[in-house]
Amino acid sequence: MTTEREVTFKSGSLTLAGTLRLPGAGGPWPAVLLVPGSGRIDRDENAAKLRINAFHDLAVHLAGQGIASLRYDKRGMGASAGSYWDAGLFDNVADAGAALNWLKSQPEIRPDQVFLLGHSEGAIISTRLGGTGADVAGIILLAGPARNGEEVLAGQAGQVLKCMRGLNKWLIKLFRINVRKSQQKHLDKIKASTKNWYRLRLVVKINAKWFREFLAYNPAEEMPKIQAPVLALTGSKDIQADPADLDVMAGSIKAPFESHVLPDITHLLRSELGAPTFFNYKQQIKQPVAPIVLHAISDWLRKKIPPP
């Protein structure tokens, strides 16, 4: 019977909190570190207004396959100490590295069979860890980019325009609003800033430090240095990560590499049969993570994990 326990670990001076899920008694078990995506989310990738719960579903599925997992709250979120607003991309990399080291040190875990799995920003973080020499048995990139953050956001702005319907689309045309130009104006302000965070128009709080690091960092430059096997999965209906980036990864990663464009899967790892749009996200999370995602991950892991 699978078990879960609340755990804490240190990242520098901070204490971060998470959940270790084990397939049962005994062990030691192979394990996966689940590295969360961007934004103010907890160990299950839940935000206040969008409860994705993706990592809970993944942890349950992995345990059923005889694989342990650790998922954790980002700094300043859930039960983890620290400030989300003062954390940059590379602070998040350091936290993931600390989580990895803690997981490998546990007696229930096979330290030579620990894998990284990152979703969205977590895929960037996992790429960075792999490229800088993290000792892992493999890396799984879910909806990960292979371009710098500025290019990623430009692509997302184009997708927003495609998703616009009704009054919003009509207003953009009527007033000749240039969404990309408006976005670039805000990005230039972020890049020129030196604060960790500030308020846009005195209302919206911006994590400027994180954005500056994200905009400049290109994970593709790290990919040739990765030595562990890599599985990359992106949904065909993903409008935040471009499935075409899988081809860039294939040309950059020298380690054993496997990739799949998952049909009808969105950035939230759910199935969407209609036209992809941001506005369906709250409907999508009413269903669990799609089985095609779960099985693509566990099938690959079973091929990589040798018997104890």
C-alpha positions as CSV (number, residue, x, y, z in Angstrom):
1,M,0.0,0.0,0.0
2,T,1.4,3.4,-1.0
3,T,2.3,5.9,1.7
4,E,2.8,9.6,1.9
5,R,4.7,11.6,4.5
6,E,5.3,15.3,5.0
7,V,9.0,16.2,4.8
8,T,11.3,19.3,5.0
9,F,14.7,19.9,3.6
10,K,17.2,22.8,3.5
11,S,18.0,25.0,0.6
12,G,20.7,27.4,1.8
13,S,19.2,29.0,4.8
14,L,15.6,28.3,3.9
15,T,13.5,25.3,4.9
16,L,11.3,24.0,2.1
17,A,8.4,21.5,2.6
18,G,7.1,18.7,0.4
19,T,5.6,15.3,0.2
20,L,7.5,12.1,-0.2
21,R,5.2,9.4,-1.7
22,L,6.4,5.7,-1.5
23,P,5.0,2.7,-3.3
24,G,4.8,0.8,-0.1
25,A,6.9,-0.6,2.7
26,G,10.4,-1.9,2.1
27,G,12.4,-0.5,-0.8
28,P,14.7,1.0,-1.7
29,W,12.7,2.5,-4.6
30,P,13.5,4.3,-7.8
31,A,12.3,7.9,-7.5
32,V,11.3,11.0,-9.5
33,L,11.7,14.6,-8.3
34,L,8.8,16.6,-9.5
35,V,9.9,20.2,-10.4
36,P,7.0,22.6,-10.6
37,G,6.1,25.2,-13.2
38,S,6.0,29.0,-13.0
39,G,3.9,31.2,-10.8
40,R,2.6,31.1,-7.3
41,I,2.0,27.4,-7.0
42,D,2.4,24.7,-4.4
43,R,3.7,21.1,-4.5
44,D,0.7,19.9,-6.5
45,E,1.0,22.8,-9.0
46,N,-2.1,24.4,-7.5
47,A,-2.5,28.2,-7.6
48,A,-5.2,30.1,-5.8
49,K,-7.4,30.5,-8.9
50,L,-6.3,27.5,-10.9
51,R,-5.9,24.2,-9.1
52,I,-4.0,22.1,-11.7
53,N,-3.2,19.3,-9.2
54,A,-1.0,17.7,-11.9
55,F,1.8,16.6,-9.5
56,H,-0.7,14.9,-7.2
57,D,-2.0,12.8,-10.1
58,L,1.6,12.1,-11.3
59,A,2.7,11.0,-7.8
60,V,-0.2,8.6,-7.4
61,H,0.4,7.1,-10.8
62,L,4.1,6.7,-10.2
63,A,3.6,5.0,-6.9
64,G,1.3,2.5,-8.6
65,Q,4.2,1.7,-10.9
66,G,6.6,1.0,-8.0
67,I,8.3,4.5,-8.3
68,A,8.6,6.9,-5.4
69,S,8.3,10.7,-5.8
70,L,9.1,14.0,-4.1
71,R,7.0,17.1,-4.8
72,Y,7.6,20.3,-2.9
73,D,6.2,23.8,-2.3
74,K,8.1,26.6,-4.1
75,R,9.8,29.1,-1.7
76,G,7.2,31.4,-0.1
77,M,4.4,29.1,-1.1
78,G,2.5,26.4,0.9
79,A,4.6,25.4,3.9
80,S,7.9,26.5,2.4
81,A,9.8,29.4,3.9
82,G,11.2,32.3,1.9
83,S,9.7,34.9,-0.4
84,Y,8.2,34.0,-3.8
85,W,8.5,37.7,-4.9
86,D,12.2,37.8,-4.2
87,A,13.1,34.5,-5.9
88,G,14.6,34.4,-9.4
89,L,14.8,31.6,-11.9
90,F,18.2,30.5,-10.5
91,D,17.0,30.6,-6.9
92,N,14.4,28.1,-8.1
93,V,17.2,26.0,-9.7
94,A,19.0,26.0,-6.4
95,D,15.9,24.8,-4.6
96,A,15.4,22.0,-7.0
97,G,19.0,21.0,-6.6
98,A,18.6,20.9,-2.8
99,A,15.4,18.8,-3.2
100,L,17.3,16.4,-5.5
101,N,20.2,16.0,-3.0
102,W,17.8,15.4,-0.1
103,L,15.8,12.8,-2.1
104,K,18.9,10.9,-3.0
105,S,20.0,10.7,0.6
106,Q,16.9,9.0,1.9
107,P,17.2,5.3,2.9
108,E,14.0,4.3,1.1
109,I,15.4,5.6,-2.3
110,R,17.8,4.1,-4.7
111,P,20.3,7.0,-5.2
112,D,21.5,5.8,-8.6
113,Q,17.9,5.6,-9.9
114,V,16.6,9.1,-9.2
115,F,15.0,11.0,-12.2
116,L,14.1,14.7,-12.7
117,L,10.7,15.5,-14.1
118,G,10.0,19.2,-14.8
119,H,6.8,20.8,-16.1
120,S,6.9,24.1,-17.9
121,E,9.4,26.3,-15.9
122,G,10.3,23.0,-14.1
123,A,11.5,21.7,-17.5
124,I,13.8,24.7,-17.8
125,I,15.1,24.1,-14.3
126,S,15.6,20.3,-15.0
127,T,17.5,21.2,-18.2
128,R,19.7,23.6,-16.2
129,L,20.4,21.0,-13.6
130,G,21.2,18.3,-16.2
131,G,23.4,20.7,-18.1
132,T,25.4,21.6,-15.1
133,G,26.2,18.1,-14.0
134,A,23.4,16.9,-11.7
135,D,23.9,13.1,-11.2
136,V,20.5,11.7,-12.3
137,A,19.4,8.6,-14.0
138,G,17.2,10.5,-16.5
139,I,15.3,13.7,-17.2
140,I,11.7,14.1,-18.3
141,L,10.7,17.5,-19.8
142,L,7.0,18.2,-19.9
143,A,6.0,21.2,-22.0
144,G,9.5,22.5,-22.0
145,P,10.9,25.3,-24.2
146,A,14.1,25.3,-26.2
147,R,14.2,29.1,-26.7
148,N,14.9,32.0,-24.4
149,G,12.1,33.4,-22.4
150,E,11.6,36.5,-24.6
151,E,10.9,34.3,-27.6
152,V,8.6,32.1,-25.6
153,L,6.5,35.0,-24.4
154,A,6.4,36.4,-28.0
155,G,5.0,33.1,-29.1
156,Q,2.5,33.1,-26.3
157,A,1.3,36.6,-27.2
158,G,0.6,35.4,-30.7
159,Q,-1.5,32.5,-29.3
160,V,-3.4,34.9,-27.1
161,L,-4.5,36.8,-30.2
162,K,-5.6,33.6,-31.9
163,C,-7.6,32.7,-28.8
164,M,-9.5,36.0,-28.6
165,R,-13.2,35.8,-29.2
166,G,-16.2,38.1,-29.3
167,L,-15.9,41.6,-27.7
168,N,-12.2,41.3,-26.8
169,K,-11.2,40.5,-30.4
170,W,-13.5,43.3,-31.7
171,L,-12.0,45.9,-29.4
172,I,-8.4,45.0,-30.3
173,K,-9.3,45.5,-34.0
174,L,-11.3,48.6,-33.4
175,F,-8.6,50.4,-31.4
176,R,-5.8,48.9,-33.4
177,I,-4.1,47.5,-30.3
178,N,-0.7,46.0,-31.0
179,V,-0.5,43.3,-28.4
180,R,3.1,42.4,-29.2
181,K,4.2,46.0,-29.0
182,S,2.5,46.5,-25.7
183,Q,4.1,43.3,-24.3
184,Q,7.5,44.4,-25.4
185,K,7.1,47.7,-23.7
186,H,6.4,45.9,-20.4
187,L,9.3,43.5,-20.9
188,D,11.7,46.4,-21.6
189,K,10.7,48.0,-18.3
190,I,11.3,44.7,-16.5
191,K,14.8,44.3,-18.1
192,A,15.7,47.9,-17.1
193,S,14.6,47.4,-13.5
194,T,16.9,46.4,-10.7
195,K,14.3,45.5,-8.1
196,N,13.3,42.0,-7.2
197,W,9.6,43.0,-7.7
198,Y,7.5,46.1,-8.4
199,R,3.9,46.9,-9.0
200,L,2.7,47.6,-12.6
201,R,0.4,50.6,-12.6
202,L,0.4,50.3,-8.8
203,V,-1.9,47.2,-9.0
204,V,-0.3,44.1,-10.6
205,K,2.7,42.8,-8.7
206,I,5.6,41.7,-11.0
207,N,8.3,39.2,-10.0
208,A,10.9,41.3,-11.9
209,K,14.0,39.3,-10.8
210,W,12.5,36.1,-12.1
211,F,11.4,37.7,-15.4
212,R,14.9,39.2,-16.0
213,E,16.5,35.8,-15.6
214,F,13.8,34.0,-17.6
215,L,13.9,36.4,-20.5
216,A,17.7,36.0,-20.9
217,Y,18.1,32.3,-20.3
218,N,18.1,29.9,-23.3
219,P,17.8,26.3,-22.2
220,A,18.9,25.1,-25.6
221,E,22.5,26.3,-24.8
222,E,22.5,23.8,-21.8
223,M,21.1,20.9,-23.7
224,P,24.3,19.6,-25.4
225,K,25.9,19.3,-21.9
226,I,23.2,16.9,-20.6
227,Q,24.6,13.4,-20.2
228,A,21.5,11.6,-18.8
229,P,18.8,10.1,-21.1
230,V,16.0,12.6,-21.8
231,L,12.3,12.1,-22.6
232,A,10.5,15.3,-23.9
233,L,6.7,15.5,-24.1
234,T,4.6,18.4,-25.4
235,G,0.9,18.3,-26.3
236,S,-0.3,19.1,-29.8
237,K,-2.8,21.6,-28.2
238,D,-0.2,23.3,-26.0
239,I,-0.4,27.1,-26.5
240,Q,2.3,28.0,-24.0
241,A,5.1,25.6,-25.2
242,D,5.7,25.1,-28.9
243,P,5.7,21.4,-29.9
244,A,8.2,22.5,-32.6
245,D,10.8,23.0,-29.9
246,L,11.0,19.2,-29.6
247,D,12.9,19.3,-33.0
248,V,15.3,21.8,-31.5
249,M,15.9,19.5,-28.5
250,A,16.5,16.5,-30.9
251,G,19.2,18.5,-32.6
252,S,20.8,19.8,-29.4
253,I,20.7,16.9,-26.9
254,K,23.6,14.4,-27.5
255,A,22.5,12.0,-24.8
256,P,19.9,9.3,-25.6
257,F,16.7,11.3,-26.5
258,E,13.1,10.4,-27.1
259,S,10.3,12.8,-27.8
260,H,6.5,12.7,-28.5
261,V,3.9,15.3,-29.5
262,L,0.9,14.0,-27.5
263,P,-2.3,14.4,-29.5
264,D,-4.9,16.8,-28.1
265,I,-3.0,17.4,-24.9
266,T,-2.7,21.0,-23.5
267,H,-0.2,22.8,-21.3
268,L,-2.2,21.6,-18.3
269,L,-1.6,18.0,-19.4
270,R,-5.3,17.5,-20.1
271,S,-7.1,16.4,-23.2
272,E,-8.9,19.1,-25.2
273,L,-10.8,18.0,-28.3
274,G,-11.8,21.6,-29.4
275,A,-9.7,24.5,-30.6
276,P,-6.9,25.2,-28.0
277,T,-7.5,28.3,-25.9
278,F,-6.5,29.8,-22.5
279,F,-10.1,30.4,-21.7
280,N,-10.9,26.7,-21.3
281,Y,-8.3,26.1,-18.6
282,K,-10.8,26.1,-15.7
283,Q,-12.9,23.5,-17.6
284,Q,-9.9,21.4,-18.3
285,I,-8.8,21.0,-14.7
286,K,-12.1,19.4,-13.8
287,Q,-10.7,16.2,-15.3
288,P,-7.5,14.5,-14.1
289,V,-4.2,14.4,-15.9
290,A,-4.7,12.6,-19.2
291,P,-3.8,8.9,-19.1
292,I,-1.7,9.3,-22.3
293,V,0.6,11.6,-20.4
294,L,0.9,9.3,-17.4
295,H,1.6,6.2,-19.4
296,A,4.1,7.9,-21.7
297,I,6.1,8.8,-18.5
298,S,5.9,5.5,-16.7
299,D,6.5,3.4,-19.9
300,W,9.8,5.3,-20.5
301,L,10.8,5.0,-16.8
302,R,10.3,1.3,-16.8
303,K,12.6,1.0,-19.8
304,K,15.3,3.0,-17.9
305,I,15.1,1.5,-14.5
306,P,17.1,-1.8,-14.0
307,P,15.9,-4.4,-11.5
308,P,17.2,-3.9,-8.0
